[in-house]
Amino acid sequence: MLRRITLPAFLGIMVVVGMAHAEDRVQAELRFAAHNKAEKTAGVWVDGQYVGSVKEVNSDKKVLLLPGKHDVLVRQAWYQDHAEQVILEPGEVHLVHLSMVKLASAPAHEATGELKISATPTRAAVFVDNQFAGHVDEFDGVGKAMLLTPGRHNVRIALPGYLPFETIVNLRAHQKLKIQTELVKGSITDAGSLVTKQ
């Protein structure tokens, strides 16, 4: 059965559609040119807030920002941080060209303990001893694990919009451990300072 839409109702719908379209023209989009796996799986912070991995923000989780200056930080374990300030214009799609350089200090030969992490959501950031280590999905599954030196390590799993999970592991040489958790939904402010700026 077809319904008749009155002129005032139609105009109201058009105003809402027009406002949504106008908002799209005001916001700018941030995208990333990544060339290798390390760059594609790196974590992205905008104005001190973690927004996801490069791969995510280039696909379904767009980064839409208001025009103006924004600080962009891209981090990957064992690579130098890529930091830059961007000035965005209304409606602009700004491309950040990544060229991440590997650090000379790779994991030590003494890193013989193995830590696997299984958590949901898998896009959550993992921090070990207050350093960004990667995302959950990089440390779960066949052949995937984090190598750590034997001893005590603080492990934190966090994502904006979820309560963070934090634990301490005490690894022995050649020991294999697995952490399993499910992050509980919460306020974006509950994610804590490690998800924001370091």
N, C-alpha and C positions, 0 to 999 in steps of 0.2 A: 504494500500500500504506500503510495507516494504522499508525502506531507507537503503542504504549502509553507514556504518560508516567507514571512512578512518582510517588507522592505526594511523596517528598523532592525529586525533580527539579522538580515543579510548584511546590512551596513555594520552592525556590531561585530559580526564574524570577520568582515573585511578589515576593520580597524585592528582586531587582534592579530590577523595574519600580517597586516602591514607593519604593526609594531614589532612582531617577531622578525620579519624580514629586515626592518630598519636596525634592530639590535645586531643582526648578523653583519650588517655593513659597518657597524661601529667597532665591533670586536676584531682583533687581529688573531691570526693563527700562527703557531710556532711549529715548525717541522724540522727534521734533522736529516742530513745527508750522512749516512753511515756506510762504511765500505767493507767492514769485516765483522766477524761474530762478536769480538770484544766490544766494538762500538755499538752494535745492535742490541746487545744485552746489558749495556751500561745503564746505570740509574740516572734519572733526570730530576733536578731540583730547580724550581722557579721561585725566585724571591724567598728562598730559604725553605720552601715546602716541597717535599718529595711528591712527584706526580706519576711516577711509573718508569718503566724501562723505555729506551728509545724505540724499540720494536712496537711497544704498545701505543705510545703517543703518536707514532707515524701511521697507525692503523685505526682502530675503532675508538680509542680514547684520545680524542683531539685535545690539544692545549689551546683554548681560546682565552685571550687576555684583552684587557682594556688597553687602549693606546697609551704610549708613554714608555718610560725606561723600566726595564726588567733585568734582574740578574739571573743568568742561566748558568747552572753548574752541572756537568756531566761527569759521573764517577764510575770507575771500574777498578776492581781489585788488581793490584800490581801494575797499574797504569797511572800516569800523571793526570790529575784532574783537568778537565777542559772547562775553563771559566771565561765567560764574556758577558758584557752588558749590551743589551739590544735596545734600540729605540724603535717602537712599533707605531705604524700609522694606521688609522681606521681602515678596516677591510683588507689589510695587507696579509699575505701569506709569507712569513719570514723564514728563510731557510738557514739553519745553523750548520756550517760545514765542519764535521768532526775530523780530527786527525790526531788520535790519541797515541801517545808515545809510551812504550813499555818502560817501566822503572828498572834500573839496574839490579835492585834488590828483589829478586824473585823469592818464592818460598824457600826457606832454608833446607839444607840437606837433612837437618835434624827433625824436619816435619814428617814424622812417621805415624802419628795418630790420625785416624780417619773418622770424620764426622759426617753422617748423612742427616739431612733435615727433610722431614715430610710435614708440610703444613698447608693449611688453606686459609686464605687464598694464596695460590702459588706465586703470585706476583709480588708478595710482600718482600721488603728489603731485609737482608740479614747483616747484622753487625757483630763482629767478634773483637772483643777488647776495645770497644768504641771506634772501630774502623769498619767502613763499608766493605763487605766481602762479596756481595752479589745478591741474587734473588733466590728464593726458595727452590724454584724449578731447576736451578743449576746444581743443586746438591741432593736431588732425589731421583732415584731410578737406577737402572743397570749402568755401571761404570761411572756414576756421578757421585762425588763426595768431595769434602773439603779436607785437605791435608793440614794438620796442625802440629806444632811442637808439643812434646809431652809436657804435662803440667796443667795448671788451672787456667781456664778461659771463661770469660763472661760472654754469653751468647744472647743476642736480643733480636727478635723478629717483630717488625713493625710495619704498619701501613696506615696512612691517614684514613680515618673513619672506623678504625678498629682499635681495641685495647691491645697494647703491646704484650708480647710474651717474653719473659726474661728468665734465664737460668744460668747456672754455673756448671761447667763440666770439668772433670779432673781426669785428663787422658794419661794413660801410661804408654810407653813406647810400643808401637805396632798394635795398639788396641783399636777396635772398631766400635763406635757408638752411633746410635740413631736417636734423634729427637723427633717426636711426633706431637703435633698440636693443631688446634683449630682456633684461629683468632676470633674473638667475640666482637660483634659490632658495637661501636661506641661513637663518641663525638670525635671530630677531627682533631680537637685539642688534646684528646687522650693519647694520641700516637707518641707524644713526647718529643724531647729536643733532639734525639738522635735521628729522627726522621726529618726534622727540620735542619737547621744549620749546625755544622760541626766546626 
